[in-house]
Amino acid sequence: MNWTLAIPEIVLSISGLIILLWGAIQKKGNTFFPCAILSVAAFVAVGFLTLTVSNGVGYDGLFINDEFARYMKLLIIIAGFLSIILSIDFNGKNDTNCFEFIALIVFSTVGAMVMVSSNNLMTLYMGLELSSLALYILCAIDRKNVFSAESGVKYFVLGSVASGILLYGISMIYGFSGGMGYANIHQIIASDHALSAGFAVGLVFVLVGLCFKISAVPFHMWTPDVYQGAPTPVTTYLSTAPKFAAFALFLRLMVGPFGHLSPQWQLLIEVIAILSIIVGSIGAIGQVNIKRMMAYSSIAHMGYALVGLAAATPEGVMGTLVYLTTYLFMNIGTFAVIAAMSRKGHIVENINDLAGLGKTDPGIATAMAIFMFSMAGVPPLAGFFGKFLVFKAALGVDLYALTIIGILASAVGAFFYLRIVKIMFFDKAAEALDQRSLSLSFVTFSMGTLTLVFMLFLSPVIQMGHIAAQSLFQ
């Protein structure tokens, strides 16, 4: 039992417990800011530990640490770190500045990291539930806002159903394969290519549960309401870290234990990717609330990321990893701008509230324009390279229909992204937004810079993504 493989998760769990203890014993004063600083320090320390911890399999085969896990964990840690930075100012203005908020983000991140390093179906489920239970509470943490309570209830009910479906699928896979460890399942499938009906049903149920977690069509219905109702820092976190963890499970399961069955599941992934891209791109066009628009945008982006998985090759997995990396930068940057949207202390979320922002606040308008162009896939911004790599991988295995539909949908998606740019720079200026805080400015302009100059870091990111992808195919 090599317990040192899970040192990052152990350190982050202890940090969460310390935050809970500190908040509980402090009877006076605001405990939110000290807890936020402690969590930021913990995320930085855990990031360094993730880079230095050795590879291997531990805990009697339940836990694995490899290059793929390291890559995905770093994305999750960065997402948690930036979400807390966003919350420092936002939560103080909206009466959600409680220490429980920080602890829940930390524990949800621990669950996401356990999901990434799962090497057994039960470890998968334990990490998933730890992450999800914290998210249900986070979505409803703004008790004075009826939309926040609604989002929490909807996410809890639908998430519980999805978790039940996933668990039932796990039980069927165990029943028809006789094992729960990924290596064991892989050996059983490799020795007998005949796919029993019960095993196939279990595999489909597991896919359904994971599709819900990444909000892929047709399991996306919860996304717009939850994105709109949850506090913006929670939406920022929800749109990144849990989805990265679910995608890591998707990739590890389909390439690893179910890799020999790729002819059976490739078409299913293609259909889900196409539907997600189309529904997300078309659904975003008619939205007036910017957070709902970003919800549909995220559905489309998850569809694009699934294109790499549909290819079922190391190049496809590498393309998906690079795509998720670019999505992290431009998505968190966009939500940082949304978090800054307030007038006279009141949150505004309509797209038209950005009217004339290029005149009243040219700095943040320029950053938002960079994020929108990148999401539309305009070169040489980060989003272009992510789409290019997944489409290249799809063409490499003759997935022409998927590639053509994806490119056409990108043109449709460009409409609602460019509409925001048009509103900011060419519409009559609305009343200026409130002064931004230092934390919001830091996240906005750091993510804008990374999105703009991503081309300079493309080669090392591709190299790291290639190494991570290769570790799944060994």
C-alpha positions in Angstrom: 0.0 0.0 0.0 1.9 3.0 -1.3 0.0 5.7 0.5 2.4 8.5 -0.6 0.7 8.5 -4.0 -2.3 10.3 -2.5 -0.3 13.0 -0.6 -1.9 15.8 -2.6 -5.4 14.6 -1.7 -4.4 14.0 1.9 -2.9 17.5 2.3 -5.9 19.1 0.7 -8.3 17.1 2.9 -6.5 18.2 6.0 -6.6 21.8 4.8 -10.4 21.5 4.5 -10.7 20.1 8.0 -8.6 22.9 9.4 -10.8 25.5 7.6 -13.9 23.9 9.1 -12.3 23.9 12.6 -11.1 27.5 12.3 -14.5 28.7 11.1 -16.3 26.9 13.9 -14.2 28.2 16.8 -14.2 31.8 15.6 -17.2 33.4 17.2 -16.6 37.0 16.1 -15.4 38.7 13.0 -15.4 37.6 9.4 -13.7 34.2 9.0 -14.2 34.1 5.2 -11.0 35.9 4.2 -8.6 34.1 6.4 -10.1 30.7 5.2 -9.8 31.9 1.6 -6.2 32.7 2.0 -5.5 29.4 3.7 -7.2 27.5 0.9 -5.3 29.5 -1.7 -2.0 28.5 0.0 -3.2 24.9 0.2 -4.0 24.8 -3.5 -0.5 26.2 -4.3 1.2 23.6 -2.1 -0.9 20.8 -3.5 0.0 21.9 -7.0 3.7 21.5 -6.3 3.0 18.2 -4.6 1.1 16.9 -7.6 4.1 17.7 -9.8 6.6 15.9 -7.5 4.7 12.8 -6.3 5.9 9.6 -7.9 3.9 7.5 -10.4 2.5 4.1 -9.4 -0.5 2.1 -8.2 -1.4 2.1 -4.5 -4.1 1.3 -1.9 -4.3 -2.3 -3.1 -4.9 -1.3 -6.7 -7.7 1.3 -5.9 -5.6 4.4 -6.6 -3.3 5.2 -9.6 -1.0 8.1 -10.2 0.4 8.6 -13.7 1.1 11.4 -16.2 -2.5 11.5 -17.2 -3.7 11.9 -13.6 -1.1 14.6 -13.0 -2.1 16.6 -16.0 -5.8 16.6 -15.1 -5.2 17.2 -11.4 -3.3 20.4 -12.3 -6.3 21.7 -14.3 -8.6 20.9 -11.4 -6.3 22.6 -8.9 -6.0 25.7 -11.1 -9.8 25.8 -11.4 -10.4 25.6 -7.7 -7.7 28.2 -7.0 -9.1 30.7 -9.4 -12.7 30.1 -8.3 -11.7 31.0 -4.7 -9.9 34.1 -5.9 -13.1 35.2 -7.7 -15.2 34.6 -4.6 -13.1 36.8 -2.3 -14.8 40.0 -3.6 -18.0 38.6 -5.0 -19.1 36.7 -1.9 -18.5 39.7 0.3 -21.0 41.8 -1.7 -23.7 39.1 -1.7 -23.7 37.8 1.8 -22.3 34.4 0.9 -18.9 35.0 2.6 -19.1 32.1 5.0 -16.2 29.8 5.8 -18.3 26.8 4.7 -18.1 28.0 1.1 -14.3 27.7 1.1 -14.4 24.3 2.8 -17.0 22.9 0.3 -14.8 24.1 -2.7 -11.8 22.3 -1.1 -13.6 19.0 -0.4 -15.2 19.1 -3.9 -11.7 19.4 -5.4 -10.5 16.5 -3.3 -13.3 14.4 -4.7 -12.5 15.5 -8.2 -8.8 14.5 -7.7 -9.8 11.1 -6.4 -12.0 10.6 -9.5 -9.0 11.4 -11.7 -6.8 8.8 -9.9 -9.4 6.1 -9.6 -8.3 2.7 -10.6 -11.4 0.9 -9.5 -15.1 1.4 -10.1 -15.8 2.0 -6.3 -13.0 4.6 -6.0 -14.6 6.3 -9.0 -18.0 6.4 -7.3 -16.6 7.6 -3.9 -14.7 10.5 -5.6 -17.8 11.4 -7.6 -20.1 11.5 -4.6 -17.7 13.5 -2.5 -17.4 16.1 -5.3 -21.1 16.1 -6.1 -22.4 16.4 -2.5 -20.3 19.5 -1.9 -21.6 21.0 -5.2 -25.2 20.5 -4.3 -24.8 22.6 -1.2 -22.7 25.3 -3.1 -25.3 25.8 -5.7 -27.9 26.6 -3.0 -25.6 28.5 -0.6 -27.1 31.9 -1.3 -30.2 31.3 0.9 -31.7 34.8 0.2 -31.8 34.1 -3.5 -34.7 31.9 -4.7 -32.9 31.1 -7.9 -29.9 29.8 -6.0 -32.2 27.5 -3.9 -33.9 26.3 -7.1 -30.6 25.5 -8.8 -29.5 23.5 -5.8 -32.7 21.5 -5.7 -32.6 20.8 -9.4 -29.0 19.8 -9.4 -29.5 17.6 -6.3 -32.5 15.7 -7.7 -31.1 15.2 -11.2 -27.6 14.5 -9.9 -28.9 11.9 -7.5 -30.8 10.2 -10.4 -27.6 10.2 -12.5 -25.5 8.9 -9.6 -28.1 6.0 -9.2 -27.9 5.2 -12.9 -24.1 5.2 -12.7 -24.1 3.0 -9.7 -26.5 0.6 -11.3 -24.2 0.4 -14.3 -21.2 -0.3 -12.1 -23.1 -3.1 -10.4 -24.0 -4.7 -13.8 -20.4 -4.4 -15.0 -19.2 -6.1 -11.8 -21.9 -8.8 -12.2 -21.0 -9.7 -15.8 -17.2 -9.3 -15.6 -16.5 -10.4 -12.0 -14.2 -7.5 -11.3 -14.3 -3.8 -10.4 -10.6 -3.0 -10.9 -9.8 -1.4 -14.3 -7.0 -3.8 -14.9 -9.1 -6.8 -14.1 -12.0 -5.6 -16.4 -9.5 -4.9 -19.2 -8.0 -8.4 -18.9 -11.5 -10.0 -19.0 -12.6 -8.0 -22.0 -9.3 -8.7 -23.8 -9.6 -12.4 -23.3 -13.2 -12.6 -24.5 -14.3 -10.1 -27.2 -17.9 -11.4 -27.0 -19.9 -8.5 -25.4 -22.8 -9.8 -23.3 -26.0 -7.9 -23.3 -25.8 -7.3 -19.5 -22.3 -5.9 -19.8 -23.3 -3.6 -22.7 -26.3 -2.3 -20.6 -24.0 -1.6 -17.7 -21.5 0.2 -19.9 -24.3 2.4 -21.3 -25.5 3.2 -17.8 -22.0 4.3 -16.8 -21.8 6.5 -19.9 -25.2 8.1 -19.1 -24.0 9.0 -15.6 -20.8 10.5 -16.9 -22.6 12.4 -19.7 -24.8 14.1 -17.0 -21.7 15.2 -15.1 -20.2 16.9 -18.2 -23.7 18.2 -19.3 -23.6 16.4 -22.7 -26.8 16.1 -24.7 -29.3 14.6 -24.0 -28.4 14.8 -20.3 -27.9 18.6 -20.3 -31.3 19.8 -19.1 -30.0 20.9 -15.7 -27.2 23.1 -17.0 -28.9 26.5 -17.9 -31.0 26.7 -14.7 -28.1 25.7 -12.4 -25.6 28.0 -14.1 -28.1 30.9 -13.8 -29.2 30.3 -10.3 -25.9 29.5 -8.6 -23.6 32.3 -7.4 -21.1 33.2 -10.1 -18.0 31.8 -8.4 -19.8 28.5 -7.9 -20.8 28.5 -11.6 -17.2 29.2 -12.5 -16.1 26.2 -10.5 -19.0 24.0 -11.6 -18.2 24.6 -15.3 -14.5 23.6 -14.9 -13.2 21.2 -12.2 -16.1 18.7 -11.9 -16.3 18.5 -15.7 -12.6 17.9 -16.0 -12.8 15.1 -13.4 -15.7 13.5 -15.3 -13.8 13.8 -18.6 -10.8 12.2 -17.0 -13.1 9.3 -16.0 -14.5 9.2 -19.5 -11.0 9.0 -21.1 -9.5 6.6 -18.5 -12.5 4.2 -18.7 -13.1 4.2 -22.5 -9.4 4.0 -23.4 -8.4 1.6 -20.5 -10.7 -1.2 -19.5 -13.1 -0.6 -22.4 -10.5 0.1 -25.0 -11.0 -3.2 -26.8 -14.6 -2.4 -27.2 -14.0 0.9 -29.1 -15.8 -0.3 -32.2 -18.9 -0.7 -30.1 -18.8 2.6 -28.3 -17.3 4.9 -30.9 -20.5 5.6 -32.7 -22.3 6.3 -29.5 -19.7 8.9 -28.5 -19.9 10.4 -32.0 -23.7 10.9 -31.7 -23.4 12.4 -28.3 -20.7 14.8 -29.5 -22.7 15.9 -32.5 -25.9 16.4 -30.5 -24.0 18.4 -27.9 -22.4 20.6 -30.4 -25.6 21.3 -32.3 -27.9 21.8 -29.3 -25.3 24.0 -27.4 -24.7 26.2 -30.4 -28.3 26.7 -31.4 -29.6 27.0 -27.8 -27.2 29.8 -27.0 -28.5 32.1 -29.8 -31.7 33.1 -28.2 -30.4 33.6 -24.6 -30.6 37.1 -23.0 -29.0 36.1 -19.7 -25.3 35.7 -20.1 -24.9 32.9 -17.6 -27.5 30.8 -19.5 -25.7 31.6 -22.7 -22.5 30.3 -21.1 -24.4 27.2 -20.0 -25.3 26.3 -23.6 -21.8 27.3 -24.7 -20.4 24.8 -22.2 -22.6 22.1 -23.7 -21.2 22.8 -27.1 -17.6 22.8 -25.8 -18.0 19.5 -24.1 -19.2 18.2 -27.5 -16.0 19.4 -29.1 -13.9 17.8 -26.4 -15.7 14.5 -27.0 -14.6 14.6 -30.7 -11.1 13.7 -29.5 -12.5 10.7 -27.5 -14.5 9.6 -30.5 -11.3 9.2 -32.4 -10.1 6.7 -29.8 -6.4 7.4 -30.5 -3.5 8.9 -28.5 -3.7 11.9 -30.8 -7.4 12.3 -30.0 -6.9 12.1 -26.3 -4.1 14.6 -26.6 -6.3 16.9 -28.5 -9.0 16.6 -25.8 -6.5 17.5 -23.1 -5.3 20.6 -24.9 -8.9 21.5 -25.6 -9.8 21.3 -21.9 -6.7 23.4 -21.1 -7.8 26.2 -23.4 -11.3 25.9 -22.2 -10.1 26.5 -18.6 -8.5 29.8 -19.5 -11.2 31.3 -21.6 -14.1 30.0 -19.5 -12.8 31.3 -16.1 -11.8 34.6 -17.7 -15.4 35.0 -19.0 -16.9 34.3 -15.6 -14.5 36.8 -14.0 -16.0 39.4 -16.3 -19.5 38.2 -15.4 -18.6 38.4 -11.7 -17.7 42.1 -12.2 -21.1 42.9 -13.7 -22.8 45.0 -11.0 -24.3 48.4 -10.9 -24.8 50.3 -7.6 -24.1 47.1 -5.7 -26.7 45.0 -7.6 -25.8 42.1 -9.8 -26.7 42.4 -13.5 -26.6 39.4 -15.8 -28.3 40.4 -19.0 -26.2 40.5 -22.2 -27.5 44.0 -22.9 -26.0 45.2 -19.7 -22.6 45.0 -21.5 -23.7 47.7 -23.9 -21.0 50.3 -24.6 -18.6 48.6 -22.2 -15.8 49.3 -24.7 -16.3 53.0 -24.0 -16.9 52.9 -20.2 -14.3 50.2 -19.4 -12.2 49.4 -22.4 -9.8 47.2 -20.5 -12.4 44.6 -19.4 -14.2 44.9 -22.7 -11.0 44.0 -24.5 -10.5 41.0 -22.3 -14.1 39.9 -22.8 -13.6 40.2 -26.6 -10.5 38.0 -26.4 -12.5 35.3 -24.6 -15.4 35.5 -27.1 -13.1 35.3 -30.1 -11.2 32.4 -28.5 -14.4 30.5 -27.8 -15.5 31.0 -31.4 -12.2 29.4 -32.5 -10.6 32.5 -34.1 -6.9 32.1 -34.7 -4.4 32.6 -33.2 -6.2 32.5 -29.9 -6.2 29.5 -27.6 -9.6 28.2 -28.6 -8.5 27.8 -32.2 -5.7 25.3 -31.4 -8.0 23.2 -29.2 -10.5 22.8 -32.0 -7.9 22.3 -34.6 -6.3 19.4 -32.7 -9.5 17.5 -32.0 -10.7 17.9 -35.6 -7.3 16.8 -36.9 -7.5 13.6 -34.7 -11.0 12.9 -36.0 -9.9 13.3 -39.6 -7.0 10.9 -38.9 -9.5 8.1 -38.4 -11.9 9.2 -41.2 -14.6 10.7 -39.0 -15.5 13.1 -41.8 -19.2 13.6 -40.9 -18.3 14.5 -37.3 -15.6 17.0 -38.4 -17.9 18.7 -41.0 -20.8 19.1 -38.5 -18.4 20.4 -35.9 -16.9 23.0 -38.2 -20.3 24.2 -39.4 -21.6 24.4 -35.8 -18.5 26.5 -35.0 -19.7 29.0 -37.6 -23.2 29.1 -35.9 -21.6 29.5 -32.5 -19.5 32.4 -33.7 -22.8 34.4 -34.1 -23.6 34.6 -30.4 -20.0 35.2 -29.3 -19.5 38.0 -31.8 -22.9 39.5 -30.8 -21.4 40.2 -27.4 -18.5 41.9 -29.0 -20.8 44.0 -31.1 -22.9 45.0 -28.1 -19.8 46.0 -26.1 -18.2 48.1 -28.8 -20.9 49.3 -31.1 -24.1 49.7 -29.1 -25.1 52.8 -27.2 -23.3 52.9 -23.8 -25.3 51.9 -20.8 -24.5 53.1 -17.3 -21.0 52.2 -16.2 -20.4 49.1 -14.1 -19.1 49.3 -10.6 -15.4 49.5 -9.9 -13.7 46.2 -10.2 -11.8 44.6 -7.3 -8.2 43.7 -7.5 -9.0 40.0 -7.4 -11.4 40.2 -10.3 -9.0 42.2 -12.3 -6.2 39.7 -11.6 -8.2 36.8 -12.9 -9.6 38.6 -15.9 -6.4 39.9 -17.2 -4.2 36.9 -16.4 -6.6 34.6 -18.2 -6.9 37.1 -21.0 -3.1 37.2 -21.4 -2.9 33.4 -21.4 -5.7 33.1 -24.0 -4.0 35.7 -26.2 -0.4 34.3 -26.1 -1.3 30.6 -25.8 0.5 30.0 -29.1 3.8 30.7 -27.3 3.1 27.8 -24.9 1.5 25.5 -27.5 4.5 23.2 -28.0 5.1 22.3 -24.3 1.4 21.9 -23.7 1.1 19.5 -26.7 4.1 17.6 -25.5 2.7 17.2 -21.9 -0.7 16.3 -23.4 1.0 13.7 -25.6 2.8 12.1 -22.7 -0.4 12.1 -20.6 -2.3 10.5 -23.4 0.3 7.8 -24.0 0.1 6.8 -20.4 -3.5 5.7 -20.9 -2.6 3.5 -23.9 0.3 1.6 -22.2 
